[in-house]
Amino acid sequence: MIKNSLKLICLCFTAILVINGCSSTVSRQAGQSRPAQSIITPSNPLGNIVITYSDEAQKKRLDNTAFSDIDLKLQIQKTLSAAKLITANVNPKQPTLNVEVTNIRVRSIANRMMLGFLSGSDYIQGDVTVKDASGKILDTFKISTDHYESFVVGTTNVLSWIYETFAGDTLKELKNEPVVKK
């Protein structure tokens, strides 16, 4: 009897570990492909990053107060700066990276603790567009990052992972590197 109970507990624990996960995808509209070569390079870096919200995401901001567009922007700047793909100061003569947050969800720690993976995921979805100084669209793609974690993990850690992954996928896409599904 005790052996069966122990096996059941081990099986449940293993199932919880398997269900946990994180993912990230980059996609483009049907028929749209990547530019043949990188548009943003160290010799032609971005001059600015602008974060905006779709109408739907704007409404969801009230329920997702832990999400910070400032922190997302800072992480993107940090990631692109390390790759020398953004100027140190805003430069309106250089291309601009526009990130429109289209959907967000950040679970509370209590929700994450009580319901775990059953409460869904934390995520950011956004449309990323590179525009030249005249406003002409040079490139556009969508990024979606999801974090399904059922263990007690602080909201800050979850958001840090989401911001870093979003920024990393943006960098890979700008450099025309393959983005591996995570």
N, C-alpha and C positions, 0 to 999 in steps of 0.2 A: 504494500500500500504506500509506504513512504517512498520507495523507489519510483513508483508511478507518479506521485506528486512531484518529486524532484525532477523527473523527466519532463513533466508538463511545464514546470516553472522554467526550466532551461529552454524548452521549445518556445515558450512565450517571449522570453528575453531575446532569443535569436530572431524571432519574427519582428520584434520592435527594432532591433538593429538593422534588419534588412529594409524595413519600411522607411527609416530615416534617410534623408538624402538632400542633396542640393543639385540644382541644375541651372544651366545657362544656355541660351540659344541666341543666335544672330540670324536674321532672315531678311530677305528683300522681297519686294512686290513681284508678282508673277511677271516674267519676261524681263526683269531688271537684273543686270549682272554687275559685278564689281568693275570698277575702272581698270583698264589694262595695266596701269602702273599707279603707284602711290601718288596721290595728289598732294598730301601733306608730307613734307620731308624736312630735315634739319635746315635745308637751304630755303624752304618755303613753308615756315611754320604757321600754326594758327595764331591769330592775334587776340582772340577772345573766346570765352565759353559763355553761352547764355542758356539758363535753365528756365523753362516755362512749363505750364500745366495745361492739359486738355480740360474741357469743361467737366468731364467725368472725374478726372483726377483731382481737380480743384475742389469738387464736392467731397471727395474722400479724404482730403487733407484734414478736415475737422475730426475725423475718426482715427486718424493716423498721426497723432501729434509727435510721436517719436521720430518720424521721418523728417530729414532736414535736407532741403535742396542746397543749402550752403555746404553741408558736409559732403554731399554728392559732388558738387562742383569742385570743392577743394581736393577730393580724391582723384577726380579726373585730371585736374591741373597738375597734381603731384605725379601721377602716372605719366602724363604726356610730357611734363617737364624733364623727368628722368630720361626720356627717350629723345629729348631736344626737339619736340614737335610743337612747342608753344613758346611764344615770346614771354619774357619776364614781365613786361608791362603790356597793358591793353594797347593794341595797334589796329586802328580801324582800316588801315591799308592792307592788312593781311586777312586771309580767310577766317571765318567765324564758325565755331562748332555750336550748333543749336541742338539742345536736348529737350524734347517735349515729353514730359512724364505723362503717360497715357493711363496708367493704372498703378495703384499702390495698395499695399496691405501690410501692416505691422501688428502682429498679435501682442497682447499684453503678456507679461511674465506669468500672471495668474492663469490666463487662458492657456498658455503653453504648458504650465505645470499640471493643470487639472485635466485637460483634454489631450495634451500631447499632439501627435500627428493627426488625430481625429479633428482637431480644430483647423486643419488646412495648413496653408503655408504663408510665409512672409514673402512678399515679392515687390519688385519694381519692374515696370514695363515702360519702354520709351522709344520714341522715334528720334533718330539721330540724323541731322542734316548738316552737311558742310556747304557753306555759301562763300562765294568770293566777295570782294569789297563792294561790288555793284549789286549784290543780292542774288546773283545767279547761282542756282543749285548745282554743285559739283558732284555730290554723292549723297546718298540717303540709305539708311538701313534701320532695322528694328532690333532692339535688344530686350530680352526677357530674362530676369534672374529670379529663381525661386529657391527658398530655403525651407525644407521640411525637417524640423528637428523636434523630437518629442522629449528630449531630456531638458533639464533645467539649464537653459543657456540665457544669459542676459540679453536684453534687447539690443544693447550697444554692440555686443559681439556679433549678433546676427546682422545688424545693419552694416557693421564694418565689412563683413564678408560680402554682403550684397553690393555695397559701394565699390569695394575693390574689384569684384568680379565684373561689374558694369563697366568700370574704368578700364580694366584689362581687356575686355572684349572690344571696347571702343578703340583702344590702341592697336590691337591685332587687326581689326578691320581697316583702320587707317593705313597700316603698314602692309596691307594685302596678305597677311599671314592667315593660315587656316585657323578657325576658331573651333576647337574640339568641344563637343558637347560634354558637359560635366554633370 
